[in-house]
Amino acid sequence: MNYQECIHYLEEEVGFGSVPGLERIQYLCDLLGNPEQRLPVIHVAGTNGKGSAVAMLSSILKEAGYRVGAYTSPHLERYNERYLLNGAEISDDDFAKEITLMRQLCEKLAAEGKPVPTLFEITTGAAFHYFYEKQVDVLILEVGLGGRFDATNIVPHPLLSLIMSISIDHTDFLGDTIEKIAMEKSGIIKKNCPVVLYSQAELVYNIIKDAAARMDAPFYCLNDAEIRVASQTLEGTVFSVKNKCFSLENLELSLLGTYQLENCLAVLEACLVLNKNGLAICEEAIRNGLKNARWAGRMELCGKAPLVILDGAHNADGIRQLANSLSVYFKEKKVTLILGILGDKEYRRMAEQILPFAETVILTEPHSERRLDVFSLARSVSDFNGTMEMEKEIEAAYERARTLTPQNGIILCCGSLYMIGAMRTYLKHRKNS
């Protein structure tokens, strides 16, 4: 199959959908010779902050001289984004080779009467095979959904399990309480393998700590750090951090958003633990890695005059963190908000947290079968006092925002990764046309 045939196979023949369980991915990896058992893996879970942590760790380890693979999901524009080798996306040809192989193996499983892997399980199997063939020194593996039954969780002995911020999301799959969700995330903890936890509320902290204790897994959480922010602008953040184990002055973090500081602390603790366990990471690599880290679709600047900002916040906690960042970066700016949300999210709560920062709101619809239609979204935010308009098509929503926003204002797009991906594609097309 060529590249486009592979996309058709994944999306039209296999189709979307998530089915919990590790049986299908294990059958697939068995046919591949179990590359997942021979890869040095850093496994990253959490509700928010996973992608940013992967981006920072990848950049740091690359600066330290390692050959680094990173597997993330979902993609914003193209499947290639899911597979990064030292920051470079997989080529179309290599992607086509991997998915063609996965199809052949899936057909073999079907012929044997075994269950056929889902789309995510197929792309995950391709990741294990691709990065093993590329002989990476370390693979940073982002959990797709939850942890315990996620396809990435067949890795037997990770170098490190990193668990980022945990909040309510995907309740249909993970449970409707923070306790249930935390337990699902803790499922990536393996026997005797170290665990680093993002600073959490006490309830979540205790759940993860107890899970680590049951697995005899060394447990680390950087909750005693002293942070001093020297500057926080659209050029990045300069800060210093100190705790009982390390002291780093004037670190430069390229990723925007006040929430990235907390993400960065978890990454710094991860580096300390990795160092302790034999993966040498010097201070210079940390400094350069944080300065050079990039992660698309998170407080991403995509235009000037007016400023155009894309943020993939797609749940209530993510929107809350975005709102905190707006109050720091754009105190006096007039914001035109383009908002599109999926119907299975806490859309009323999300809207309530972000609408106070907007003077004008344009409601739109993400490119997903799960999208919330603009009329339902409008009814849920009918008490908004500013100007509100509806444009079902994302491209039309952006063009309308351009006409309503002054040159010194801001166009902010958020609410769904599906919408952010489509918007990025449109902005590139618009720039090049």
Secondary structure as UniProt FT lines:
FT   HELIX           3..8
FT   HELIX           9..14
FT   HELIX           23..31
FT   TURN            32..33
FT   HELIX           35..37
FT   STRAND          41..45
FT   HELIX           50..63
FT   TURN            64..65
FT   STRAND          68..71
FT   HELIX           79..82
FT   STRAND          83..85
FT   TURN            86..87
FT   STRAND          88..89
FT   HELIX           92..111
FT   TURN            112..113
FT   HELIX           119..133
FT   TURN            134..135
FT   STRAND          138..142
FT   TURN            148..149
FT   HELIX           151..154
FT   STRAND          160..163
FT   HELIX           171..174
FT   HELIX           178..185
FT   HELIX           186..188
FT   TURN            191..192
FT   STRAND          195..197
FT   HELIX           202..214
FT   TURN            215..216
FT   STRAND          219..221
FT   STRAND          226..233
FT   TURN            234..235
FT   STRAND          236..242
FT   STRAND          247..253
FT   HELIX           259..276
FT   TURN            277..278
FT   HELIX           283..292
FT   TURN            296..297
FT   STRAND          300..303
FT   TURN            304..306
FT   STRAND          307..310
FT   HELIX           316..329
FT   TURN            331..332
FT   STRAND          335..339
FT   TURN            343..344
FT   HELIX           347..354
FT   HELIX           355..357
FT   STRAND          360..363
FT   TURN            369..370
FT   HELIX           374..380
FT   TURN            381..383
FT   STRAND          387..390
FT   HELIX           394..404
FT   TURN            407..408
FT   STRAND          410..414
FT   HELIX           417..432
//
